[in-house]
Amino acid sequence: MEITAQIVKELRDATGAGMMDCKKALTESGGDFEKAVTWLREKGIASAAKREDRDAKEGMVTSYIHTGGKIGVLVEINCETDFVARGEKFQQFCKDVCLQVCSAYPKWVRREDVPAEALAAEKAIYVKQAAETGKPANVCEKIAEGKLNKWYETVCLLEQYSVKQNDRTIEQLMKELSGLVGEKIDVRRFARFQLGEAL
């Protein structure tokens, strides 16, 4: 299939990737648009992995107040330069993460942040549930591990599926952005306040 300038432009508009990257993605995927998008996403993720050791000390603190002032969110997201922090794509990602925290109510940024006691309590529930079915202890452990992975998807921000783009997690979107802007992006912390919530 011929790779026209028009399809390259459409891919660029859809992904935000550079023209040469789009052309290469289309070449690699035999002109298939969806495969080219996947190729670029994978490339962005691969590129992001190379940046893990870099310092991300710039960025911004973004806020979101839900309609009527009942819920408020503060999020700190870091990047490497002020230039990227002022960019439209970075700022949109920050807004989307605020919306995510407001809507999906995560408790921690990543699974490594989950306190040991919270993890142990949750696992104990799953082991007990599995044991009540009469399964052997080693099987109960495996079942509990599987349920814990699903639990992380509900309580850890980076593992939640985006409320705006529900085919990707926040971590995948973060890595894609990293690939697009060429810098490490890191969701550092968040706070969510709900009117009348117990302290």
ChimeraX attribute file (.defattr): number of C-alpha atoms within 10 A of each C-alpha:
attribute: neighborCount
match mode: 1-to-1
recipient: residues
	/A:1	8
	/A:2	9
	/A:3	14
	/A:4	11
	/A:5	11
	/A:6	9
	/A:7	17
	/A:8	22
	/A:9	17
	/A:10	13
	/A:11	24
	/A:12	18
	/A:13	13
	/A:14	10
	/A:15	18
	/A:16	17
	/A:17	23
	/A:18	15
	/A:19	15
	/A:20	11
	/A:21	17
	/A:22	25
	/A:23	22
	/A:24	18
	/A:25	25
	/A:26	26
	/A:27	15
	/A:28	13
	/A:29	16
	/A:30	14
	/A:31	19
	/A:32	15
	/A:33	17
	/A:34	12
	/A:35	15
	/A:36	23
	/A:37	20
	/A:38	14
	/A:39	19
	/A:40	24
	/A:41	22
	/A:42	16
	/A:43	18
	/A:44	23
	/A:45	21
	/A:46	15
	/A:47	19
	/A:48	22
	/A:49	14
	/A:50	12
	/A:51	17
	/A:52	13
	/A:53	8
	/A:54	12
	/A:55	15
	/A:56	18
	/A:57	15
	/A:58	16
	/A:59	23
	/A:60	17
	/A:61	14
	/A:62	16
	/A:63	19
	/A:64	20
	/A:65	17
	/A:66	15
	/A:67	8
	/A:68	6
	/A:69	10
	/A:70	11
	/A:71	17
	/A:72	19
	/A:73	20
	/A:74	19
	/A:75	21
	/A:76	19
	/A:77	23
	/A:78	25
	/A:79	24
	/A:80	18
	/A:81	15
	/A:82	13
	/A:83	11
	/A:84	19
	/A:85	19
	/A:86	12
	/A:87	11
	/A:88	10
	/A:89	15
	/A:90	24
	/A:91	18
	/A:92	11
	/A:93	16
	/A:94	26
	/A:95	15
	/A:96	18
	/A:97	30
	/A:98	24
	/A:99	21
	/A:100	20
	/A:101	25
	/A:102	21
	/A:103	13
	/A:104	16
	/A:105	15
	/A:106	22
	/A:107	18
	/A:108	20
	/A:109	20
	/A:110	20
	/A:111	18
	/A:112	9
	/A:113	10
	/A:114	15
	/A:115	10
	/A:116	10
	/A:117	9
	/A:118	10
	/A:119	14
	/A:120	10
	/A:121	10
	/A:122	15
	/A:123	19
	/A:124	14
	/A:125	12
	/A:126	20
	/A:127	20
	/A:128	14
	/A:129	15
	/A:130	19
	/A:131	17
	/A:132	10
	/A:133	9
	/A:134	10
	/A:135	13
	/A:136	10
	/A:137	13
	/A:138	11
	/A:139	14
	/A:140	20
	/A:141	19
	/A:142	14
	/A:143	18
	/A:144	21
	/A:145	15
	/A:146	12
	/A:147	15
	/A:148	16
	/A:149	12
	/A:150	13
	/A:151	17
	/A:152	20
	/A:153	17
	/A:154	18
	/A:155	19
	/A:156	21
	/A:157	27
	/A:158	23
	/A:159	22
	/A:160	26
	/A:161	20
	/A:162	23
	/A:163	17
	/A:164	11
	/A:165	11
	/A:166	10
	/A:167	9
	/A:168	14
	/A:169	18
	/A:170	23
	/A:171	21
	/A:172	20
	/A:173	20
	/A:174	23
	/A:175	26
	/A:176	25
	/A:177	24
	/A:178	23
	/A:179	25
	/A:180	22
	/A:181	19
	/A:182	16
	/A:183	23
	/A:184	25
	/A:185	30
	/A:186	20
	/A:187	20
	/A:188	13
	/A:189	15
	/A:190	21
	/A:191	16
	/A:192	18
	/A:193	14
	/A:194	14
	/A:195	9
	/A:196	8
	/A:197	7
	/A:198	5
	/A:199	4
